[in-house]
Amino acid sequence: MNSSTAIAPRGNARRTAGVTFAARLSFEDIRHSYHGKETIRGVTLTAEAGEVLCLLGPSGSGKTTLLRIAAGIEVQTSGRLLLNEREVAGPSGFVPPEQRGIGLMFQDFALFPHMSVIDNVRFGLTALPAGEARAEAMLALERVGLAHYADKYPHVLSGGEQQRVALARALAPRPGVLLMDEPFSGLDSRLKDQIRADTLAILRETRATAVVVTHDAEEAMRMADRIALLRDGKLVQVGTSDDLYRRPKDLFAAAFFSEINEFSGVVRGGGVETPLGVASAGTIPEGREVSVAVRLSGVHVLAEGGPIPARIVSRRFLGVVEMLTLAIPGREQPVRARVRADLLAPDLKDVTLRVDAQDILVFEKDA
């Protein structure tokens, strides 16, 4: 067992989480249709035992549908779902949700308002005698630092506290896999980072396999061992945050992990001309149409000394950084940059630009 103990909000010490027996969850060529429209299109993906896997993508990409299929709330059109190599949904049969050993934490926490906190947490422990169920529920509440709220009702708790009660309820049966659907979306932005860190610490201690749905790339990068990026029901790319940020498979993946300037061009002489200079086309064949993405953070704006002259059209102060819109002589398309605040004099208009090569990404356009 991990001996470390995270610090819960409000200064309440919490008990170190008990270890579960993590399971391996595999989706094999999962397809799903709703009213004749295909919502999941042949997804094959595995969450390894003890891993935190984030399903990332925009609304309508199929993230929550995959989670519901894993939970047994939704049934796929075809394909198989395996838990530790045992088929729990597929051609060979269907295991009911309550027999899968999979926990589900909803986006809105779904706490019963007429039940006390302790009764909410022990709701899923019906297989245990009442005394044992209460003891396990109290242990789960101690893990999240809320044992002192056991006899209170959800309405007296803050959003962050309700989130931790929902986590305690999901972990109380010690599931092999925990599914979390946008678990932090309803939290105040000031609390989100702390609650997310506490949740991750508890997941690490319990060693449960966790599949977390989010539309926030930064949140996925903060939490996940690996990220599965989805679009229109298809798996775009799977890998670590470093993989997806530094080596995105396509323009969609690049844009999902950072703000970009996007240009179009044609490969000529091994490169492609853009308003920010000629970018290397790598192995893309001559004459192919390409999309070029330049990260805003990779555009360096200098008072002088850069190879590209530009003029500041607008600037927006965002606290730590400023967002700039720049015009380049002879180019109709403006360029955006994100620079450290106070780097440039307030009245500065004419500037120069320099771009980092690693922040220029070139992708062949789909036929």
Sequence and secondary structure as in RCSB ss.txt:
>XXXX:A:sequence
MNSSTAIAPRGNARRTAGVTFAARLSFEDIRHSYHGKETIRGVTLTAEAGEVLCLLGPSGSGKTTLLRIAAGIEV
QTSGRLLLNEREVAGPSGFVPPEQRGIGLMFQDFALFPHMSVIDNVRFGLTALPAGEARAEAMLALERVGLAHYA
DKYPHVLSGGEQQRVALARALAPRPGVLLMDEPFSGLDSRLKDQIRADTLAILRETRATAVVVTHDAEEAMRMAD
RIALLRDGKLVQVGTSDDLYRRPKDLFAAAFFSEINEFSGVVRGGGVETPLGVASAGTIPEGREVSVAVRLSGVH
VLAEGGPIPARIVSRRFLGVVEMLTLAIPGREQPVRARVRADLLAPDLKDVTLRVDAQDILVFEKDA
>XXXX:A:secstr
      B GGG B           EEEEEEEEEETTEEEEEEEEEEE TT EEEEE STTSSHHHHHHHHHTSS 
 SEEEEEETTEEEEETTEE  GGGTTEEEE TT    TTS HHHHHGGG TTS HHHHHHHHHHHHHHTT GGGT
TS GGGS HHHHHHHHHHHHHTT  SEEEEESTTTTS HHHHHHHHHHHHHHHHHHT EEEEEES HHHHHHH S
EEEEEETTEEEEEE HHHHHHS SSHHHHHHHS EEEEEEE BTTEEEETTEEEE TT  TT EEEEEEEGGGEE
EESS  SEEEEEEEEEE SSEEEEEEE TT SS EEEEEETTSS TT  EEEEEE GGGEEEEE   
